[in-house]
Amino acid sequence: MNQFRSSFQYNGRINWFPGHMIKTRKLLKDTLKFIDVVIEIRDSRAPLSTENPILNELLMTNNNNRKSRVIVFNKSDLSNLQLQKRITDYFEDTAAQDKRKGAVAPMIAFTQSHANPSSSHPRHPLQLLKKAAEMHLKRYPPPTSYIQSPLQKEINMLVVGLPNVGKSSFINSIRSSSHKSKAAKVGALPGVTRNIRGFRACDSPPAYLVDTPGIMIPGNLEDTEKALTLSLLGSISEKIVPLHVVADFLLYKLNQLNNTKYLTAFELDPKKPTDDINELLNHICIKKKMLLTNNEPDLDQAAKYFITQYRDAKFGCFTLDTIPTIDKQLKNDNNNNNNNSNKNTSDGNDSDNQIK
């Protein structure tokens, strides 16, 4: 029986642009003042690690400003599809706990990375955006005019997410599918003089999508495993964490998940998985002829190749984060207590929170 590492040890410091944190936090805080719906893009392969704790904090402080929130787990086709229900249950349970603290329960959605469904497909970003806008209007009905008809108010929507979770492709997909050309004129956000720009995403309901590519706040880098997970997904620059370390972390995760597809991919003995990254990288160098000018193995190139193979799903589709299992009876008890204590609230129907 193979004895693999039970934990991953890394003593280096992962410090990613701390000087930009204050500026980015202020930009996000100022932008949220004009936003109705926040769409947070995460990577389905790491639904916990790719969260933005600063966004959570800012939304908690702005919970009385009639804001809705959507969490989109992108690249679900690269993750373990069987975990989608557990992920949904976990975040619904977490939302129920946050709601008792005054937070608004988020809507949950899953999208794919490589698939390119029709814009009418229920999981297409444009349809998710429309559904989110409709849910916001249901939760916060617009005021009526003197003839008792709802006033048309444009819903300002903001897309945020860490690098490489698919934020840009999500926005571009909406832009190209919202009956506008890719070269559609991009104007400033109505009523805002700042350099915050966006475009009209749909007319019914009227929604304006704000594009703020400068808002990229990393997760909590004090948690080493989360930071290494972000590195593996490409959310942190390769200059911050050595490739050799990221490759070693990948090997560790594969072995922990009993995923030995890398053995077949690199023509190794399927009965002899390895926990030695140097052994694996040297083997890759020989197989792929990755050599330096002095004929020494190019371990960095091999590490990068190993990581790229993972990102291209060559080792199968799986989830890096461990998703806690929610006790159903405890969840039901919590929901009953929450419903009894919130009968007179007007936060909308929580059963609609999952976008299907």
C-alpha positions as CSV (number, residue, x, y, z in Angstrom):
1,M,0.0,0.0,0.0
2,N,1.3,3.4,-1.0
3,Q,2.1,5.8,1.8
4,F,1.3,9.3,0.6
5,R,1.7,12.6,2.5
6,S,-1.2,13.4,4.8
7,S,-0.5,17.1,4.6
8,F,1.4,19.5,2.4
9,Q,4.3,21.4,3.9
10,Y,5.4,24.7,2.5
11,N,7.3,27.2,4.6
12,G,7.6,30.0,2.0
13,R,5.6,33.3,2.3
14,I,2.9,33.9,-0.3
15,N,2.6,37.7,-0.5
16,W,0.7,38.9,-3.5
17,F,0.7,42.7,-4.1
18,P,-0.3,43.8,-0.6
19,G,0.3,47.5,-1.6
20,H,-2.6,47.3,-4.0
21,M,-5.1,46.0,-1.5
22,I,-6.1,49.3,0.0
23,K,-6.6,51.0,-3.4
24,T,-8.6,48.0,-4.7
25,R,-10.7,47.8,-1.6
26,K,-11.6,51.6,-1.9
27,L,-12.4,51.2,-5.6
28,L,-14.7,48.3,-4.9
29,K,-16.4,50.0,-1.9
30,D,-17.0,53.2,-4.0
31,T,-18.4,51.1,-7.0
32,L,-20.8,49.1,-4.8
33,K,-22.6,52.4,-3.9
34,F,-24.1,52.4,-7.4
35,I,-24.7,48.7,-7.8
36,D,-27.9,46.8,-7.4
37,V,-26.7,43.2,-8.2
38,V,-23.3,41.8,-7.5
39,I,-22.3,38.8,-9.6
40,E,-19.3,37.0,-8.1
41,I,-17.6,34.5,-10.4
42,R,-15.8,31.6,-8.7
43,D,-14.1,28.5,-10.1
44,S,-16.1,25.3,-9.5
45,R,-12.9,23.4,-8.9
46,A,-12.3,25.5,-5.8
47,P,-15.6,27.0,-4.7
48,L,-14.3,27.9,-1.3
49,S,-10.7,29.0,-2.2
50,T,-11.9,31.4,-4.9
51,E,-14.2,33.4,-2.7
52,N,-13.4,37.0,-2.0
53,P,-13.5,37.7,1.8
54,I,-13.2,41.4,1.3
55,L,-16.3,41.4,-0.9
56,N,-18.2,39.5,1.8
57,E,-17.2,42.1,4.3
58,L,-18.2,45.0,2.1
59,L,-21.6,43.4,1.2
60,M,-22.3,42.9,4.9
61,T,-21.7,46.5,5.6
62,N,-24.0,47.5,2.7
63,N,-26.8,45.0,3.4
64,N,-29.3,47.7,3.9
65,N,-28.7,49.2,0.5
66,R,-31.2,46.9,-1.4
67,K,-28.5,44.8,-3.0
68,S,-28.8,41.3,-4.4
69,R,-25.9,38.8,-4.9
70,V,-25.3,36.0,-7.3
71,I,-22.5,33.4,-6.9
72,V,-21.6,31.8,-10.3
73,F,-19.5,28.7,-10.1
74,N,-17.8,28.7,-13.5
75,K,-15.9,25.9,-15.2
76,S,-18.3,23.4,-13.7
77,D,-17.4,21.0,-16.6
78,L,-13.9,20.8,-15.2
79,S,-15.0,19.9,-11.7
80,N,-16.8,17.0,-10.1
81,L,-20.4,17.4,-11.3
82,Q,-21.6,15.1,-8.5
83,L,-20.6,17.7,-5.9
84,Q,-22.9,20.4,-7.3
85,K,-25.7,19.5,-4.9
86,R,-23.4,19.5,-1.9
87,I,-21.9,22.8,-3.0
88,T,-25.4,24.3,-3.3
89,D,-26.5,22.8,0.1
90,Y,-23.4,24.2,1.8
91,F,-23.8,27.7,0.4
92,E,-27.5,27.8,1.1
93,D,-26.8,26.7,4.7
94,T,-24.1,29.3,5.0
95,A,-26.4,31.9,3.6
96,A,-29.1,31.0,6.1
97,Q,-26.6,31.7,8.9
98,D,-25.4,34.9,7.3
99,K,-29.0,36.0,6.9
100,R,-29.5,35.9,10.6
101,K,-26.6,38.4,10.8
102,G,-28.4,40.7,8.3
103,A,-26.9,39.6,5.1
104,V,-28.9,38.9,1.9
105,A,-29.0,35.3,0.7
106,P,-27.2,34.9,-2.6
107,M,-28.5,33.2,-5.7
108,I,-26.5,30.2,-6.9
109,A,-25.6,29.3,-10.5
110,F,-23.3,27.0,-12.4
111,T,-21.8,27.7,-15.8
112,Q,-19.3,25.9,-18.0
113,S,-16.0,27.0,-19.4
114,H,-15.4,25.3,-22.8
115,A,-19.0,24.6,-23.7
116,N,-20.6,27.4,-25.9
117,P,-24.4,26.9,-25.6
118,S,-26.9,29.0,-27.4
119,S,-27.7,32.4,-25.8
120,S,-31.2,30.9,-25.1
121,H,-29.7,28.1,-23.0
122,P,-30.7,28.5,-19.4
123,R,-27.1,28.3,-18.2
124,H,-25.8,30.8,-20.7
125,P,-24.4,33.9,-18.9
126,L,-27.0,36.2,-20.6
127,Q,-29.9,34.1,-19.3
128,L,-28.3,34.0,-15.8
129,L,-28.0,37.8,-15.9
130,K,-31.7,38.2,-16.9
131,K,-32.7,35.7,-14.2
132,A,-30.7,37.6,-11.6
133,A,-32.3,40.9,-12.6
134,E,-35.8,39.4,-12.4
135,M,-35.0,38.0,-8.9
136,H,-33.7,41.4,-7.8
137,L,-36.9,43.1,-9.0
138,K,-39.0,40.4,-7.2
139,R,-37.0,40.9,-4.0
140,Y,-37.0,44.7,-4.2
141,P,-40.0,45.8,-6.3
142,P,-39.6,49.2,-8.0
143,P,-41.8,52.1,-6.8
144,T,-45.0,52.7,-8.7
145,S,-46.1,55.8,-10.6
146,Y,-49.2,57.8,-10.0
147,I,-51.1,55.4,-12.4
148,Q,-50.0,52.5,-10.2
149,S,-47.6,51.0,-12.8
150,P,-44.0,50.0,-11.9
151,L,-41.4,52.6,-12.9
152,Q,-38.7,51.3,-15.3
153,K,-35.4,51.5,-13.4
154,E,-32.2,50.2,-15.0
155,I,-30.6,47.6,-12.8
156,N,-26.8,48.2,-12.4
157,M,-25.0,44.9,-12.2
158,L,-21.3,44.3,-11.3
159,V,-19.2,41.3,-12.2
160,V,-16.3,40.6,-9.9
161,G,-13.9,37.7,-9.5
162,L,-10.3,36.6,-9.1
163,P,-8.0,36.3,-12.1
164,N,-8.6,33.3,-14.4
165,V,-11.9,32.3,-12.9
166,G,-13.6,33.2,-16.2
167,K,-14.9,36.8,-15.4
168,S,-13.8,38.2,-18.8
169,S,-15.3,35.4,-20.8
170,F,-18.5,35.7,-18.8
171,I,-18.8,39.4,-19.6
172,N,-17.8,38.9,-23.3
173,S,-20.3,36.2,-23.7
174,I,-23.1,38.5,-22.5
175,R,-21.8,41.4,-24.6
176,S,-21.8,39.3,-27.8
177,S,-25.2,37.7,-27.1
178,S,-27.2,40.7,-26.0
179,H,-28.1,41.6,-29.6
180,K,-25.2,44.1,-29.7
181,S,-22.0,43.7,-31.7
182,K,-18.7,43.2,-29.9
183,A,-17.9,46.7,-30.9
184,A,-21.0,48.2,-29.2
185,K,-20.3,51.5,-27.7
186,V,-19.4,51.4,-24.1
187,G,-20.5,54.3,-22.0
188,A,-20.0,55.5,-18.5
189,L,-22.3,54.2,-15.7
190,P,-25.4,56.5,-15.6
191,G,-25.2,59.0,-12.8
192,V,-21.5,58.3,-12.1
193,T,-18.7,60.5,-13.2
194,R,-16.0,58.1,-12.2
195,N,-14.1,56.0,-14.7
196,I,-16.4,53.1,-14.2
197,R,-17.7,51.8,-17.6
198,G,-20.2,49.3,-18.8
199,F,-22.8,48.5,-21.4
200,R,-26.6,47.8,-21.6
201,A,-26.8,44.1,-21.3
202,C,-30.5,43.6,-21.8
203,D,-33.7,45.6,-22.2
204,S,-36.2,43.3,-20.4
205,P,-35.6,43.7,-17.6
206,P,-33.4,46.7,-18.2
207,A,-30.0,45.8,-17.0
208,Y,-26.6,47.6,-17.2
209,L,-23.5,45.5,-16.8
210,V,-20.5,47.3,-15.2
211,D,-17.1,46.1,-16.3
212,T,-14.4,46.8,-13.8
213,P,-11.4,44.8,-14.8
214,G,-9.2,46.5,-12.2
215,I,-11.1,44.9,-9.3
216,M,-9.1,41.8,-8.5
217,I,-8.7,41.0,-4.8
218,P,-7.0,37.8,-3.9
219,G,-8.4,35.4,-1.3
220,N,-7.0,34.9,2.2
221,L,-3.3,34.2,1.5
222,E,-2.7,33.4,5.2
223,D,-4.1,30.0,4.5
224,T,-1.3,28.2,2.7
225,E,-3.5,25.5,1.1
226,K,-5.9,28.1,-0.3
227,A,-3.1,30.1,-1.7
228,L,-1.5,27.1,-3.4
229,T,-4.9,26.2,-4.8
230,L,-5.2,29.7,-6.3
231,S,-1.7,29.3,-7.7
232,L,-2.6,25.9,-9.3
233,L,-5.7,27.5,-10.9
234,G,-3.6,30.4,-12.2
235,S,-5.2,33.0,-10.0
236,I,-1.9,34.0,-8.6
237,S,1.1,34.9,-10.8
238,E,3.7,32.2,-11.3
239,K,6.3,34.7,-10.1
240,I,4.8,34.5,-6.6
241,V,4.9,30.7,-6.0
242,P,7.7,28.6,-7.6
243,L,6.4,26.3,-10.4
244,H,8.1,23.3,-8.6
245,V,6.0,24.0,-5.5
246,V,2.8,24.3,-7.4
247,A,3.5,21.1,-9.3
248,D,4.3,19.3,-6.0
249,F,1.0,20.5,-4.6
250,L,-0.8,19.2,-7.6
251,L,0.8,15.8,-7.2
252,Y,-0.2,15.8,-3.5
253,K,-3.8,16.6,-4.4
254,L,-4.0,13.9,-7.1
255,N,-2.7,11.3,-4.7
256,Q,-5.0,12.4,-1.9
257,L,-8.0,12.0,-4.3
258,N,-6.7,8.6,-5.4
259,N,-6.4,10.0,-8.9
260,T,-3.6,8.2,-10.7
261,K,-4.5,9.2,-14.3
262,Y,-1.1,11.1,-14.4
263,L,0.5,7.7,-14.5
264,T,-1.2,6.7,-17.7
265,A,-0.7,10.2,-19.2
266,F,3.1,10.0,-18.6
267,E,3.4,6.3,-19.4
268,L,4.4,5.3,-15.8
269,D,3.6,2.0,-14.1
270,P,-0.1,2.2,-13.2
271,K,0.6,0.2,-10.1
272,K,3.3,2.5,-8.8
273,P,2.1,6.0,-8.1
274,T,4.7,8.3,-6.8
275,D,4.7,11.0,-4.1
276,D,8.1,12.3,-5.2
277,I,7.7,15.3,-7.5
278,N,11.4,15.2,-8.5
279,E,11.0,11.7,-9.7
280,L,7.9,12.6,-11.7
281,L,9.4,15.7,-13.3
282,N,12.6,13.9,-14.3
283,H,10.4,11.3,-15.9
284,I,8.5,13.9,-17.8
285,C,11.7,15.6,-19.0
286,I,12.9,12.3,-20.4
287,K,9.6,11.4,-22.1
288,K,9.1,14.9,-23.6
289,K,12.7,15.6,-24.2
290,M,12.7,18.7,-22.0
291,L,16.4,19.4,-21.6
292,L,18.5,22.4,-21.0
293,T,21.5,23.4,-23.2
294,N,23.8,21.3,-21.1
295,N,21.4,18.2,-21.5
296,E,20.3,18.6,-17.9
297,P,16.5,18.0,-17.3
298,D,14.5,21.2,-17.5
299,L,12.4,20.7,-14.4
300,D,10.7,24.1,-14.6
301,Q,9.4,23.3,-18.1
302,A,8.3,19.9,-16.9
303,A,6.5,21.4,-13.9
304,K,4.7,23.9,-16.2
305,Y,3.7,21.1,-18.5
306,F,2.3,19.0,-15.6
307,I,0.3,22.0,-14.4
308,T,-1.0,22.8,-17.9
309,Q,-2.1,19.2,-18.3
310,Y,-4.2,19.6,-15.2
311,R,-5.7,22.9,-16.3
312,D,-6.7,21.2,-19.6
313,A,-8.5,18.5,-17.6
314,K,-6.1,15.8,-18.9
315,F,-6.3,14.1,-15.4
316,G,-10.1,14.1,-15.3
317,C,-12.6,16.5,-13.7
318,F,-12.4,16.9,-10.0
319,T,-12.7,19.5,-7.2
320,L,-9.7,20.6,-5.3
321,D,-11.6,22.0,-2.2
322,T,-13.2,19.7,0.4
323,I,-16.8,20.7,0.6
324,P,-18.3,20.2,4.1
325,T,-21.3,17.9,4.3
326,I,-24.4,19.6,5.7
327,D,-26.4,17.5,8.1
328,K,-29.9,17.5,6.6
329,Q,-31.8,17.2,9.9
330,L,-29.8,20.1,11.4
331,K,-30.3,22.1,8.2
332,N,-34.1,21.5,8.4
333,D,-34.1,22.6,12.0
334,N,-32.1,25.7,11.2
335,N,-34.4,26.5,8.3
336,N,-37.5,26.1,10.5
337,N,-36.0,28.4,13.1
338,N,-35.0,30.9,10.5
339,N,-38.5,30.9,8.9
340,N,-40.2,31.4,12.2
341,S,-38.0,34.3,13.1
342,N,-38.4,36.0,9.7
343,K,-42.1,35.7,8.9
344,N,-42.5,39.4,8.6
345,T,-39.5,40.1,6.4
346,S,-39.6,41.0,2.8
347,D,-36.4,39.6,1.5
348,G,-38.1,37.6,-1.2
349,N,-38.5,33.8,-1.7
350,D,-35.4,32.0,-0.7
351,S,-36.5,28.9,-2.7
352,D,-35.7,30.9,-5.8
353,N,-32.1,31.4,-4.9
354,Q,-30.8,28.7,-7.1
355,I,-30.7,29.5,-10.7
356,K,-31.3,26.3,-12.6
